[in-house]
Amino acid sequence: MMPGTYSQVLLHVVFSTRKRAAMIKPEFQTRLYEYIGGIVRSEGGSLLAIGGMPDHVHLLLR
């Protein structure tokens, strides 16, 4: 790399439920997202954003 350059790798990860079944209920989302964030942190990553729908979850990781 040249001096003064900056690079960064971001990952967009998508998890889906089995057979895309609508299993992620709104009342459970916050707890699920906190749990996933804890796993990311324990592996040394940074969770920049998380969100989803009843059948899948999107993560933006660094």
Residue pairs with C-beta under 8 A, 6 or more apart in sequence:
1 7
8 62
9 62
10 48
10 60
10 61
10 62
11 59
11 60
11 61
11 62
12 58
12 59
12 60
12 61
13 58
13 59
13 61
14 56
14 57
14 58
14 59
15 56
15 57
15 59
16 55
16 56
16 57
17 23
17 24
17 55
17 56
20 55
20 56
21 55
22 53
22 54
22 55
23 54
23 55
24 32
24 52
24 53
24 54
24 55
24 56
24 57
25 54
29 52
32 57
33 50
33 51
33 57
36 47
36 50
36 57
36 59
37 47
37 50
40 46
40 47
40 59
40 61
41 47
45 61
45 62
46 61
46 62
47 59
47 60
47 61
48 60
48 61
48 62
49 58
49 59
49 60
50 57
50 58
50 59
50 60
51 57
51 58
52 58
